Amino acid sequence: MSTPTLAKIEHPPATLRDMVQERMREAIIEGVFHPGQRLVERPLCDQLGVSRTVIRETIRYLEAEGLVEILPGRGPIVATISRDDARQIYDIRRMLETSAAEDCARKITPDRARSLEAALNRLKKGFGDKTPGALFRATSDFYSEIFEGAGHHVAWDIVQRLNGRISRLRMMTLSSTQRKQPGISHMEAICAAIISGNAEAARQAVIHHLEDTTAIAEKLLSDADEDAKND
């Protein structure tokens, strides 16, 4: 008698808690909730149609991601990102992303090249997609291809833990008009260098991208600090 087989579940159905976490993460990343804003349970329950238990679990989860802070006497608020926080995050990104881009270029295969180009095309569409979280997911998918192609699975786990804060900085810099060149052109340069198999060019493309975004983030956060002092 043959053993029955079942088709593998490629994308397990999301739980209610997963969906609420994703919705609130996207709202914080995209600026629906502003840094320092209180997250009040009752309105969140009403807006999302879920229980206080789910909201509390979500807030604890987002606190672990660095997107929420719990303040004595105030409760949960949207976490702020300081210039020092941003500098450390960009330093970590520079180490991990340059290494991943180099190794992905060294190990590039025709299949990986096609999947990376497909991820880049989805990212391009994401810039014009107003669906909540679309650009965040497309960007994460693009970088996932690079880290997977490099075989840097532990490094990708680290990036994932920082992803909420990375994405907040990314959304802030993407909307800036002070960029030396459009964000998507940086991604195109990184993709082209990796697909060409040129590890040094891939490294330099990542460095140029992060130098640009770091400078913008520093300026925007400095301006925000000045505005806060003047309020």
C-alpha angles and dihedrals in degrees: 000000000000122000112249115242129210128205114254116254103236096182114025113213112265118246121233089255091052091051093049091048091051093047094050093042090054091047091054094043093048094047100250084129112040128220109277094018115138118243104219115198102216098054090044091052091050095046096047098034094231137120127268089248091062092046092050092049090049093050091051090050093049090047088058088053091053094246096109133042126200110218123193109251094008105057123210120359134172106270120244123227115223125206089252091052090051092048092052092047092051091047090054092046091050092054096044101037097046091050092047093048092050094050093043088054091049092050098038116146130184090254093050091047090054094047091047091050090048090051089050091052090051088050091053089052089047091064089065098035112102093191108123111261095007096119092041092054095043092051092048090050091052093053091042089060091053096049092043091049089051092049089235098142097150091049090051090053088056091049090050091056089053094038097104093055092039090053093049090055091043094053090048094052096040091062093050121108090205096080118126088222134000115280094238091057088060090053091049090052092049092048094047093049093050094047090050088058092237105141095185092050089049090051093050092047090055092046092051090049094050094044088056096047094042091055092049093047091049091052095046094047091046090052090048091052090051092049090050091052091050095049 
